[in-house]
Amino acid sequence: MKHVILILIALFSVELSAQKTIDDLLKQYNDNGVPYISVEELAMPKTKAIIFDTREPKEYEVSHLKNAVCVGYDNFDLASIEKKYPNKSEKIVVYCSLGIRSETIGEKLKKAGYTNVYNLYGGIFEWKNKDFTVIDSQNNETESIHTFNKTWSKWLKKGKKVFKKDEKQPKNSKKQ
């Protein structure tokens, strides 16, 4: 079984490395079920939106967009979102590293009746690549971006690439 997993990871890595642009990558993995919003549009002062970071807490702790709420991916809890954000017509922008996981969460929100959901094109990588600010868990500006894994890190052109496994998490604690 371990060999099968390693083979699948290797095949995925080869397939991923064949991508030439973020646009090619997103076209391969996304079905445009959630419309994109550009980093430039989201950064405009007039753009008012609830921002959901759909990465895992360990990624969010390294850095995130200012005012973003960590909703996670593996343990995304739609019921708690509906309780905290009952207005289903408010503008919501979801993002992750590149925009793949966030599309999945965006689709779940749309299926639950949220009508104004957008996926940040290129995710936090594109945000940083365009020189916009990210903050760490203490609300300080940082250059560090969690790159999810070494394969995805090639898409981050600016900032400091960070890749951590769950080493900070105590062995007996529940995953957030």
Summary of the structure (lengths in Angstrom):
residues: 176
radius of gyration: 16.2
end to end distance: 27.1
largest distance: 51.7
contacts: 501
relative contact order: 0.18
helix: 38%
strand: 15%
